[in-house]
């Protein structure tokens, strides 16, 4: 029997009991149980459904090649790191960092620390042993429920990630960062267009339709 793709329709799963759960937790759990990307991630051993976002980004923009060096900012729980490892192969290098500890992944170097801490960032750079091919940022601050505040906070993280990319990317390298719909701040967008040959916004199919998240993709870095 042919396996269904993550986007295929399937029978809805209902919770047997809502006892002891708040309405929000019931809705979240029901969504998880019926999310085809969650099911697919479990089937193929990915740590999160977010792995499919990076798969879809790479399928469209061709970020990775065998032997590439990749930095994964905001790596927890490790789904993006898993995808990067698979696509750069045994001769590639993947280094990830997150405030939340990430369970070890064979062949990946993982750091637990605050990316905005200068000492931690220098430690990260020291591990790279030279310029890198791709900088990924799936970093996001906890939602406040206030769209303007959330937008500002995630843009600050994207700008910090780009600053790091400027210090570490090879000529021709690529940069990916999570942003929120409503437009990438003009300052960042102008900088990206100044330093990359191609800049685009992309909302992967795996990104939930009710989420404001999207990604800015920058290809062909030049200083």
FENLINKA-V73040 format. One record per residue. N is the residue number from 1. RES is the residue in three letters. NEAR is the number of other C-alpha atoms within 8 Angstrom. Layout:
n = [N	N]
res = [RES	RES]
near = [NEAR	NEAR]
This chain:
n = [1	2	3	4	5	6	7	8	9	10	11	12	13	14	15	16	17	18	19	20	21	22	23	24	25	26	27	28	29	30	31	32	33	34	35	36	37	38	39	40	41	42	43	44	45	46	47	48	49	50	51	52	53	54	55	56	57	58	59	60	61	62	63	64	65	66	67	68	69	70	71	72	73	74	75	76	77	78	79	80	81	82	83	84	85	86	87	88	89	90	91	92	93	94	95	96	97	98	99	100	101	102	103	104	105	106	107	108	109	110	111	112	113	114	115	116	117	118	119	120	121	122	123	124	125	126	127	128	129	130	131	132	133	134	135	136	137	138	139	140	141	142	143	144	145	146	147	148	149	150	151	152	153	154	155	156	157	158	159	160	161	162	163	164	165	166	167	168	169	170	171	172	173	174	175	176	177	178	179	180	181	182	183	184	185	186	187	188	189	190	191	192	193	194	195	196	197	198	199	200	201	202	203	204	205	206	207	208	209	210	211	212	213	214	215	216	217	218	219	220	221	222	223]
res = [UNK	UNK	UNK	UNK	UNK	UNK	UNK	UNK	UNK	UNK	UNK	UNK	UNK	UNK	UNK	UNK	UNK	UNK	UNK	UNK	UNK	UNK	UNK	UNK	UNK	UNK	UNK	UNK	UNK	UNK	UNK	UNK	UNK	UNK	UNK	UNK	UNK	UNK	UNK	UNK	UNK	UNK	UNK	UNK	UNK	UNK	UNK	UNK	UNK	UNK	UNK	UNK	UNK	UNK	UNK	UNK	UNK	UNK	UNK	UNK	UNK	UNK	UNK	UNK	UNK	UNK	UNK	UNK	UNK	UNK	UNK	UNK	UNK	UNK	UNK	UNK	UNK	UNK	UNK	UNK	UNK	UNK	UNK	UNK	UNK	UNK	UNK	UNK	UNK	UNK	UNK	UNK	UNK	UNK	UNK	UNK	UNK	UNK	UNK	UNK	UNK	UNK	UNK	UNK	UNK	UNK	UNK	UNK	UNK	UNK	UNK	UNK	UNK	UNK	UNK	UNK	UNK	UNK	UNK	UNK	UNK	UNK	UNK	UNK	UNK	UNK	UNK	UNK	UNK	UNK	UNK	UNK	UNK	UNK	UNK	UNK	UNK	UNK	UNK	UNK	UNK	UNK	UNK	UNK	UNK	UNK	UNK	UNK	UNK	UNK	UNK	UNK	UNK	UNK	UNK	UNK	UNK	UNK	UNK	UNK	UNK	UNK	UNK	UNK	UNK	UNK	UNK	UNK	UNK	UNK	UNK	UNK	UNK	UNK	UNK	UNK	UNK	UNK	UNK	UNK	UNK	UNK	UNK	UNK	UNK	UNK	UNK	UNK	UNK	UNK	UNK	UNK	UNK	UNK	UNK	UNK	UNK	UNK	UNK	UNK	UNK	UNK	UNK	UNK	UNK	UNK	UNK	UNK	UNK	UNK	UNK	UNK	UNK	UNK	UNK	UNK	UNK	UNK	UNK	UNK	UNK	UNK	UNK]
near = [2	3	4	6	7	8	7	7	4	5	4	5	7	5	7	4	4	8	4	4	7	7	6	6	8	11	8	8	8	11	8	8	9	8	8	11	11	11	10	11	14	10	7	6	6	11	10	11	13	10	14	10	12	10	9	11	11	10	7	6	6	8	7	10	8	10	10	13	11	13	11	15	14	12	15	10	10	11	14	11	13	11	11	11	14	7	9	15	9	8	8	11	12	14	14	14	15	15	9	8	9	12	6	6	7	4	8	12	8	9	11	10	10	8	11	7	8	7	6	11	10	8	8	10	9	7	7	9	6	5	8	14	12	14	15	11	12	10	12	9	7	4	6	7	5	7	7	6	8	12	10	8	10	14	11	8	10	13	9	9	12	9	8	8	10	8	6	10	14	9	8	9	12	14	12	11	13	14	13	12	8	4	5	11	7	6	6	9	9	8	8	10	10	7	9	12	11	8	11	7	8	9	8	9	7	10	11	6	5	4	6	7	10	13	12	13	12	14	12	11	14	8	5]
